[in-house]
């Protein structure tokens, strides 16, 4: 599967043209294929049903005609059994005198002739044989005419397995090949029956009536309405005893086991013998013990469909070629403008700001090309303006550098003053200057916008040290910082304006000891910092004013006010991370900052008294 996906992407999905062409072909070929497939299936079913209906009617008619032959043979035997003179001849012992033998043969021949002309006249080359209990044989063919024929009668009785001492009526299970006088060997279908005395009910002989197999096959020929269709009569053992295909007589039907015992009596069923390549229509003649089978080769069954399929394939192929040409033309009309637009965009991306697209037509792609040209022109103008602004900005920065005081000179000067204060043992001044130097160093030299919380807290400590000296230790501070927050990054100078606001405004007119409390802890995916004081507090309007006031605030250490802190938080992290300020119960103000967790990899400093 992994090897097929890159091939599909490379061959079918590489360009818009290929996508469109193959999409059109898929949308065209799929419906055509499906409609053709369902048409073939429907057409096959229709042809099969129509042909089956015709074959079912032919089989029904054939079974009626075959049963008529059987009835005529039974009627002939009945006539023989009802004749009193024949009954007397059969019952008497074997005659010895020539005159008596001649009389009996002449009488029986006349009787046979009467039965033949009245019942069996439609079946040429038929025969009637009558065997008495004493072993005397009487037949429509005399012994001296064909002794071999007379000898075969006893053999066929043995083959059929007839009960010699009981009453029976049986249509032959097999086809028998007999020598018929001058006609040579002839295949026969026979009826064997016990000759019963209708008066005393005693069996006195056997009746054998045979009609040529050609009589039955002539009936089957009526079912083979088209060349290639075969019809068979199959016995209970699955052997073919009559067929339109003479070479198959005496052979077993290949699918006899499938149809044997699975069919309703005296009805016609169609069975698809796909493994044998035929469609079989079958009727089981229960009374005769025969099965009539009409065998239609699938090749013949769907020969017309094959011709229709050929023409339909050619028509569909013509449609596909036409649709492919149309799809290719449509794909080109889409892909060429897109290719031009892609080429222009690639050139524009490499810095050729004068790259433009040739506009062809009035469709959406032409409109898109116009928009691209307009956008490219506006971007070119904007880039030119930005370059001019950057040039002016660089010139201004150079001027500012010229007027900027070297911070290292300032720190060295402050250190010199600190050493002089230490030498004069004015340690408060030394501590003041040290905190001021560290705070200014962090503010001026530190270029990173994001610094560790530990460093920001250190700046707060230096700032509070300076303010304590300024306000004569009017307040004190408390830290409650969790260990795992010290290395988390926060924006520089984000806490100092809040602490400064508490000192300048919260503790401005108090007569008690002020306290600033700083707390930091992890809260799920955020760093939460809470700065609270016990100062005079603010009204709701004053709190809103602090968050909304604009501009730099003079007199402050950084010139950064509460509004700047709020705006920076929203700029860095979004409006959900805006600064929250609220009054504390009992007096004072609480500020709450939430900052997404930002782990810093380098080693962090820590304040001494955290």
Residue pairs with C-beta under 8 A, 6 or more apart in sequence:
11 18
12 18
12 19
12 22
13 19
15 335
16 331
16 334
16 335
16 338
17 328
17 331
17 332
17 334
17 335
18 331
20 327
20 330
20 331
20 334
20 335
21 324
21 327
21 328
21 331
24 323
24 324
24 326
24 327
24 330
24 331
25 320
25 323
25 324
25 327
28 319
28 320
28 323
28 327
29 320
32 316
32 319
32 320
36 309
36 312
36 313
36 316
39 312
40 305
40 309
43 305
43 308
44 302
44 305
47 301
47 302
47 304
47 305
48 270
48 279
48 301
51 279
51 296
51 301
52 270
52 279
52 281
54 225
55 223
55 229
55 268
55 270
55 281
55 294
55 296
56 268
56 270
56 281
58 222
58 223
58 225
58 294
59 223
59 268
59 281
59 283
59 292
59 294
60 268
60 283
61 222
62 219
62 220
62 222
62 223
62 231
62 292
63 266
63 283
63 285
63 292
65 219
65 222
66 216
66 219
66 233
66 285
66 288
66 290
66 292
67 285
67 287
67 288
69 123
69 211
69 215
69 216
69 219
70 171
70 191
70 288
72 119
72 120
72 122
72 123
73 120
73 171
73 191
73 209
73 211
74 169
74 191
74 193
75 119
76 115
76 116
76 119
76 120
76 128
76 209
77 169
77 191
77 193
77 207
77 209
79 114
79 115
79 118
79 119
80 86
80 111
80 115
80 128
80 130
80 195
80 207
81 87
81 195
81 196
81 198
81 207
82 198
83 111
85 107
85 111
86 108
86 111
86 130
87 197
87 198
87 199
87 204
89 104
89 107
89 108
89 132
89 138
90 130
90 132
90 133
90 195
90 204
90 205
91 197
91 204
93 134
94 132
94 134
94 135
94 136
95 101
95 104
104 138
105 138
105 142
108 130
108 138
109 140
112 128
112 138
112 139
112 140
113 140
115 128
116 126
116 128
116 140
120 126
120 128
120 209
120 211
123 211
123 212
123 215
124 212
125 180
125 183
125 186
125 212
126 140
126 209
126 210
126 211
126 212
126 215
127 139
127 140
127 141
127 149
127 180
127 188
127 208
127 209
127 210
128 139
128 140
128 207
128 208
128 209
129 137
129 138
129 139
129 140
129 150
129 153
129 207
129 208
129 209
129 210
130 137
130 138
130 139
130 195
130 205
130 206
130 207
130 208
131 137
131 138
131 153
131 154
131 157
131 195
131 205
131 206
131 207
131 208
132 138
132 204
132 205
133 203
133 204
133 205
137 143
137 150
137 153
139 149
139 150
139 153
141 149
141 150
141 180
141 181
143 150
145 181
146 179
146 180
146 181
148 179
149 178
149 179
149 180
149 181
152 176
152 178
152 179
153 208
156 172
156 176
156 178
156 190
156 208
157 164
157 192
157 206
157 208
159 174
159 176
160 170
160 172
160 173
160 174
160 190
160 192
162 168
162 170
162 192
162 206
163 194
164 206
165 203
166 194
166 203
167 194
167 196
167 203
168 192
168 193
168 194
169 191
169 193
169 194
170 191
170 192
170 193
171 189
171 190
171 191
171 288
171 289
171 290
172 188
172 189
172 190
172 191
172 192
172 241
173 235
173 236
173 237
173 241
173 289
174 235
174 239
174 241
175 187
175 188
175 189
175 213
175 241
175 242
175 249
175 250
176 187
176 188
176 190
176 210
177 185
177 186
177 187
177 188
178 185
178 186
178 188
178 210
179 185
179 186
180 186
186 212
186 213
187 212
187 213
187 214
187 249
188 210
188 211
188 212
188 213
189 210
189 211
189 212
189 213
189 215
189 216
189 241
189 242
190 208
190 209
190 210
190 211
191 207
191 208
191 209
191 210
192 206
192 207
192 208
193 206
193 207
193 209
194 203
194 205
194 206
194 207
195 203
195 204
195 205
195 206
195 207
196 202
196 203
196 204
197 203
197 204
213 241
213 242
213 249
216 233
216 242
217 242
217 243
217 244
217 246
220 231
220 232
220 233
220 242
220 243
220 244
220 292
221 231
221 244
223 229
223 231
223 244
223 294
224 230
224 231
224 244
224 294
226 300
228 296
228 297
228 299
228 300
229 244
229 294
229 295
229 296
229 297
229 300
230 243
230 244
230 245
230 248
230 294
230 295
231 243
231 244
231 292
231 293
231 294
231 295
232 240
232 242
232 243
232 244
232 245
232 248
232 253
232 292
232 293
232 295
233 240
233 241
233 242
233 243
233 290
233 291
233 292
233 293
234 240
234 241
234 253
234 256
234 290
234 291
234 292
234 293
235 241
235 289
235 290
235 291
236 260
236 289
237 252
238 252
238 253
238 256
238 257
238 260
239 250
239 251
239 252
239 253
240 248
240 249
240 250
240 251
240 252
240 253
241 249
241 250
241 290
242 249
243 249
253 259
253 293
254 276
255 273
255 276
255 280
258 271
258 273
259 271
259 280
259 282
259 291
259 293
260 291
263 269
263 282
263 283
263 284
263 291
264 284
265 284
265 286
266 283
266 284
266 285
266 286
267 283
267 284
268 281
268 282
268 283
269 281
269 282
269 283
270 279
270 280
270 281
270 282
271 279
271 280
271 281
271 282
272 279
273 279
273 280
274 298
277 297
277 298
277 299
278 295
278 296
278 297
278 298
279 295
279 296
279 298
279 301
280 293
280 294
280 295
280 296
281 293
281 294
281 296
282 291
282 292
282 293
282 294
283 291
283 292
284 291
284 292
285 291
285 292
334 365
337 360
337 361
337 365
337 366
337 368
337 369
338 365
340 357
340 358
340 369
341 357
341 365
341 368
341 369
341 372
344 355
344 356
344 357
344 372
344 376
345 372
347 355
348 355
348 376
348 379
353 376
353 379
353 380
353 383
354 380
355 376
356 373
356 376
357 369
357 372
357 373
358 369
359 366
359 369
359 370
359 373
360 366
360 369
407 440
407 441
407 444
407 445
410 440
411 437
411 440
411 441
414 433
414 436
414 437
414 440
415 433
415 437
417 429
417 433
418 429
418 430
418 433
418 434
418 437
421 427
421 429
421 430
421 433
422 430
428 469
431 465
431 469
432 465
432 466
432 469
435 462
435 463
435 465
435 466
436 462
436 466
438 458
438 459
438 462
439 459
439 462
439 463
439 466
439 557
442 455
442 458
442 459
442 462
442 492
443 459
443 493
443 557
443 558
446 455
446 492
448 492
449 491
449 492
450 489
450 490
450 491
450 492
450 598
450 600
451 489
451 490
451 491
451 492
452 486
452 487
452 488
452 489
452 490
452 600
452 604
452 605
453 481
453 485
453 486
453 487
453 488
453 489
453 490
453 520
453 527
453 529
454 486
454 487
454 604
454 605
454 606
454 607
454 610
455 604
455 605
456 490
456 492
456 493
456 494
456 495
456 496
457 479
457 481
457 486
457 495
457 518
457 607
457 610
458 605
458 607
459 493
459 496
460 495
460 496
460 499
460 518
461 607
463 496
463 499
463 500
463 557
464 477
464 499
464 503
464 516
467 500
467 503
468 474
468 475
471 503
471 507
474 507
474 510
474 513
474 514
475 503
475 507
475 513
475 514
475 515
475 516
475 533
476 513
476 514
476 515
476 516
477 515
477 516
477 517
477 518
478 515
478 516
478 517
478 518
479 518
479 519
479 607
479 609
479 610
480 517
480 518
480 519
480 520
481 518
481 519
481 520
481 610
482 520
482 521
482 522
484 522
485 520
485 521
485 522
485 527
486 604
486 606
486 610
487 599
487 600
487 604
488 527
488 595
488 597
488 598
488 599
488 600
489 598
489 599
489 600
490 527
490 529
490 595
490 598
491 568
491 569
491 572
491 595
493 558
493 560
494 565
494 568
494 569
494 593
495 518
495 529
495 531
495 593
496 557
496 558
496 560
497 556
497 558
497 560
497 561
497 562
497 564
497 565
498 531
498 562
498 565
498 591
499 516
499 518
499 531
500 556
500 557
501 546
501 561
501 562
501 589
502 514
502 516
502 531
502 533
502 535
502 589
503 514
503 516
504 556
505 535
505 536
505 538
506 514
506 533
506 534
506 535
506 536
506 537
506 588
506 589
507 514
507 533
507 535
507 536
508 535
508 536
509 536
510 535
510 536
512 534
514 533
514 534
514 535
515 533
515 534
516 531
516 532
516 533
517 530
517 531
517 532
517 533
518 529
518 530
518 531
519 529
519 530
519 531
519 532
520 527
520 528
520 529
520 530
521 527
521 528
522 528
522 597
523 594
525 596
525 597
526 594
526 595
526 596
526 597
527 594
527 595
527 596
527 597
527 598
528 592
528 593
528 594
529 592
529 593
529 595
530 590
530 591
530 592
530 593
531 590
531 591
531 593
532 584
532 588
532 589
532 590
532 591
533 584
533 588
533 589
534 584
534 586
534 587
534 588
535 587
535 588
535 589
536 587
536 588
537 583
537 584
537 587
537 588
537 589
538 546
538 581
538 583
538 589
540 583
543 581
543 582
543 583
543 589
546 561
546 562
546 563
546 581
547 562
547 563
547 566
547 578
547 579
547 581
548 563
549 561
549 562
549 563
550 563
551 561
552 559
552 560
552 561
553 559
553 560
553 561
562 579
562 581
565 579
566 578
566 579
569 577
569 578
569 579
569 593
569 595
570 577
570 578
573 595
573 596
577 593
577 594
577 595
577 596
579 591
579 592
579 593
580 591
580 592
580 593
581 589
581 590
581 591
581 592
582 589
582 590
582 592
583 589
583 590
584 590
